[in-house]
Amino acid sequence: MHPVAESISREWPEVFLGSREALGDLTVYLKPEGALSVFRALHDDERYAYDYIVDVVSVDYPKESDRFEVVVILYSMSRKHRVMVKQRVSEANPVVDSIVGIWKGAEFMEREVYDMMGVQFRGHPDLRRILMPDDYDEGYPLRKDFPLIGKGWRDDMSFVPKMKRITKDNREISARD
């Protein structure tokens, strides 16, 4: 087991779910309950020193009970090492703790995950939509069950020009051919 994962598993056995190493990258799986203390240590403790937040993203697994996976990607400048920390939450309670108090740069990243997937970040200083209009009530666009056509303004795409292609023999065909 990677030394970082081993250390986390020893110090937070009630939060640590497992780890994986692939292609030189470490992934650590945590329970959402208690993960904030692990994040604080990953930032503050000199053994880890993950001082740079690369990204906060979410993955949708609609057929699983813990539907959403929140992935926090961290990098240690001094150790030149990256870690991905993953937490799974259900659709019924899609809430994880905000890490904005640890990495200020996570503020807009968490807002984007909230806006596109509906995952809420407990303790976020300004959790509101960032890409969609404030009054947008059609759901969360990056969820796999989000309808692509046939609802509201997406039903009428007359403003999109029809695409035409030219074949090798200079015949013009439409995108539907």
C-alpha positions in Angstrom: 0.0 0.0 0.0 1.2 3.5 -0.8 2.7 5.3 2.3 0.1 8.1 2.2 -2.8 5.6 2.0 -1.3 3.5 4.7 -1.0 6.5 7.0 -4.6 7.6 6.3 -5.9 4.1 7.0 -4.0 3.9 10.3 -5.1 7.4 11.5 -8.7 7.4 10.2 -9.8 3.7 10.0 -13.5 4.7 10.4 -13.3 7.0 7.4 -10.8 5.1 5.1 -12.5 2.7 2.7 -9.5 1.7 0.5 -6.9 2.9 -2.0 -5.6 2.1 -5.4 -2.5 2.9 -7.3 -2.5 3.0 -11.1 0.0 4.4 -13.5 1.8 6.2 -10.7 -1.3 7.9 -9.4 -2.8 7.3 -5.9 -6.6 7.2 -5.3 -7.9 7.1 -1.8 -11.6 6.3 -1.1 -13.2 7.9 2.0 -16.6 7.9 3.7 -18.1 11.4 3.5 -18.6 11.4 7.3 -15.3 12.4 8.8 -13.5 13.1 5.5 -13.0 16.8 6.4 -10.4 15.9 9.1 -8.5 13.9 6.5 -8.6 16.8 4.0 -7.3 19.1 6.8 -4.4 16.8 7.5 -3.6 16.3 3.8 -3.2 20.1 3.6 -1.6 21.0 6.9 0.5 18.0 7.9 4.0 18.2 6.6 4.0 14.4 5.9 1.4 15.1 3.1 1.7 18.8 2.2 -1.0 18.8 -0.5 -1.0 22.5 -0.9 -2.5 22.8 -4.4 -6.0 21.9 -5.3 -6.2 20.7 -8.9 -9.9 20.1 -9.3 -13.2 19.0 -7.7 -15.4 17.0 -10.1 -18.3 14.6 -9.8 -19.2 11.3 -11.6 -22.7 10.0 -12.0 -23.4 6.3 -11.6 -27.2 6.3 -11.9 -27.7 2.6 -11.4 -25.8 2.5 -8.1 -27.1 3.2 -4.6 -24.4 5.7 -4.0 -25.0 7.5 -7.3 -22.5 10.3 -7.1 -18.8 10.2 -6.7 -17.1 13.4 -5.7 -13.4 13.5 -6.7 -11.0 15.9 -5.2 -7.6 16.0 -7.0 -4.7 17.4 -4.9 -1.1 18.0 -5.6 1.9 18.5 -3.3 4.4 21.0 -4.8 7.2 20.1 -2.4 6.7 16.3 -2.8 5.7 16.4 -6.5 2.9 14.0 -5.8 -0.8 13.9 -6.8 -3.6 12.2 -5.0 -7.3 11.7 -5.9 -9.7 11.5 -3.0 -13.1 10.0 -3.8 -16.3 10.1 -1.8 -19.6 8.4 -2.8 -23.0 9.8 -1.9 -26.6 8.8 -2.6 -29.1 10.7 -4.7 -31.4 10.9 -1.6 -28.6 12.7 0.4 -26.0 14.2 -2.1 -24.0 16.1 0.5 -20.3 16.2 1.3 -18.3 18.7 3.4 -16.9 21.8 1.7 -13.2 22.1 1.6 -13.2 25.8 0.8 -12.0 26.5 4.3 -8.8 24.5 3.5 -8.3 25.3 -0.2 -9.9 28.7 -1.2 -9.5 27.7 -4.8 -12.2 25.0 -4.3 -15.0 27.6 -4.1 -15.9 27.8 -7.8 -15.1 24.1 -8.4 -17.6 23.1 -5.8 -20.2 25.5 -7.2 -19.8 24.0 -10.6 -20.3 20.4 -9.2 -23.4 21.7 -7.4 -24.7 23.5 -10.5 -24.1 20.6 -13.0 -24.8 17.6 -10.8 -26.7 18.7 -7.7 -24.2 17.6 -5.1 -24.3 20.0 -2.1 -21.3 21.1 -0.1 -22.0 21.5 3.6 -20.4 24.7 4.9 -19.7 26.3 1.5 -19.7 30.1 1.8 -21.7 30.8 -1.3 -23.3 27.7 -2.8 -25.4 28.8 -5.7 -25.4 28.2 -9.4 -22.4 29.4 -11.3 -23.0 28.3 -15.0 -26.8 28.1 -15.3 -29.2 30.9 -14.6 -30.3 31.3 -11.0 -33.9 30.5 -11.8 -33.0 27.4 -13.8 -35.3 24.6 -12.6 -35.0 21.9 -15.2 -32.5 19.8 -13.2 -28.8 19.2 -13.4 -27.4 19.1 -16.9 -24.5 16.7 -16.4 -26.5 14.0 -14.7 -26.9 11.0 -17.0 -30.7 11.0 -16.8 -30.9 14.7 -17.9 -33.1 14.8 -21.1 -31.2 16.0 -24.1 -34.3 16.8 -26.2 -38.0 17.2 -25.9 -38.2 19.5 -22.8 -38.8 23.2 -22.9 -36.5 25.2 -25.1 -34.5 22.1 -26.1 -37.5 20.8 -28.1 -37.2 23.6 -30.6 -33.7 23.9 -32.1 -34.6 26.0 -35.1 -31.9 28.5 -34.2 -29.2 25.9 -34.9 -28.1 25.9 -38.5 -28.4 22.6 -40.4 -25.1 21.0 -40.9 -24.1 19.9 -44.4 -21.2 17.7 -45.4 -19.5 17.3 -48.7 -18.4 13.8 -49.7 -15.2 12.9 -51.5 -17.0 13.0 -54.8 -18.3 16.5 -54.1 -21.9 15.4 -53.3 -23.6 17.5 -50.7 -25.4 15.5 -47.9 -27.2 16.6 -44.8 -26.2 15.5 -41.3 -29.1 13.1 -41.2 -28.1 11.1 -44.3 
